[in-house]
Amino acid sequence: SAEIAASVTPLDYGYAPFDLRRYDITPNSSGAATANTVTLKKLISASGTSTYRGVIKFVNTSGADTYYFDDIIDVKDGIELDLDGSTLNFSKAYASSDDAAGFIYAVNQFCLRNGTIVVDYDGSAGTNAGYAIKIGNRGDDGTYFQDSWDSDFTAPRGNIDIRNIKVRSNNPGGRAIQLLGGLQNVEMTNIEIDGEGALDAGISYEFGWATDEAATSDRQTSHAYNLRLNNITVENIDPAASSGFGLVIRGAYNVTVDGLYVRGAKGVFDGSPGEAAFYRPWDPRDLAGGKSNIILRNVVGSELTEVGMSLLGTVTGGYLAGVLTDADKIDLADYTLENVVLSAESGSSWGIQNSARVLTLRNVRITAFDRGVFSAGDGIWHDFDGLHVFDCEREAVLVSDSSAVLSPVRHKNVVIRNGEFKGNGTSVGGTNDQTAIRLDTSQGEIAYNIFGNDTETTQLHSVRLDAGCTNVFVHNNHTIDIAAGGTSYVHGSTSNSQQNLLVNNKGDASNSGAWEIPVISRVASSLQIINLPFALGDFADDAAADAGGISVHGLYRTASAVKMRVS
């Protein structure tokens, strides 16, 4: 039988096999930790002899039972742990075998549900020691699940379901849940994490190794896909930790997060392609899916001390630093954010930091960061609808021409609609910083936005286009007020419109620079009356107008004669 194979002897035959009341596993006694650990390992350890597959239930007789353990539990495939509302408490002194391990450690076909995991442990003397829960492994890391090279497996590892679980851990630099390698079909639902001011991150994923060449730069990599995280709460992450985020995803794709709340951390979410950069994936599916599909919905972050959400689609440095071309380092991730609220403590960095190929924002509210949205020059597509940014120290939105990879940067497409931008530019570092929306090396549309408070004191400019912008259509916005001495719409060039168009903006519509402002016409009686709310450039002929930036069919004048450029 499975009990004979596991070398366990029942103590009470009145209970069914693999009901823990049948064995020497005792609740509510810290002194039973060693015996509990030995018995549980016999029943479910991947390194043991048990042949059992199925449910292990920690019966919660009192309604508040705690089971104590004092070592890593490496869980074989096909096990479901039902805590029945009880608590599993893990406490021990650090040992080198704890490195790269979790107290509950599984890699495949595993379920964990309905209870609390408490970790009382200091693994800071080791390397990645003492995660509360670890799923998957990478190569030959650590003591458990050695030789985790994904190309050796007949099928991808994964099929993990963790739900209705609370985790509390005081492990300095540890993580509540760590995922590694080429996992597929991982779902976590109703997870609450308290980092007790000690954890480095709440939940974290990183790519794995598929092959084991001696030089890491020659290895093929494995990447998780089909990750679903629902109703996740993370609190009290160490703000001085190297990560400091509630959720970290590095090198996965087809990821959906729906319901994420993070309080008291550096930031909510850290997403990136990871060092592997999807450069040499082992599974062909990773080539098709590795550059898209990271979606975060219904996210709230509060008491954040640095970047609210880091959304990177580029790679710099790492083990492939001397191998990747510039083209290999960019366009490695796309992100979609829906219904997001981020608020910062004083002195925080950016609400959203972006270098993705595509960034889509829907109904996002950002308050009191250094900048609201900062997008580096590596990204291309920016589609923001319903972005609300208040009381940031500098720009609400800055789409920059700075890049750690590309020189020169590519032209970007930016659409910002139906937003609200008030009270930004609170830390005066220059008039450019006191701007709601500032673009460089961009084209696109800024429309149907509201700028300024009734008595705006810090935001000098609603929109500022730096010299690299072309074909930006700014229309149907409303500026309630701007700070004293400001100008609502600023064009970076005073001589060349570069086809940047300013139309039908209400409230304070003051402007400067070489905007193209179309003729506004109205009919009075039988006369056509043309109102030109701007000064026409004075050019001798079409050739001179062309050199001065007037487009075909654009207006200019020669002395008092108004002309239209036709060639």
Secondary structure by P-SEA (a helix, b strand, c coil): cccccccccccccccccccccccccccccccaaaaaaaaaaaccccccccccbbbbbccccccbbbbbbccccccccbbbbbcccbbbbbbbccccccccccccccccbbbbccbbbbbbccccccccccccccccccccccccccccccccccccccbbbbcbbbbbbcccccccbbbbccccbbbbcbbbbbccccccccbbbbbbbcccccccccbbbbbbcbbbbcbbbbccccccccccccbbbcccccbbbcbbbbcccccccccccccccccccccccccccccccccccbbbbcccccccbbbbccccccccccccccccccccbbbbbcbbbbbbcccccccbbbcccbbbbcbbbbccccccbbbcccccbbbbcbbbbcccccccccccccccccccccbbbbbbcbbbbcccccccccccccccbbbccbbbbccbbbbbccccccccccbbbcccccccccccccccccccccccbbbcccccccccccccccccccccccccccbbbbbcccbbbbbccbbbbbbccaaaaaaaccccccccccccbbbbbcc
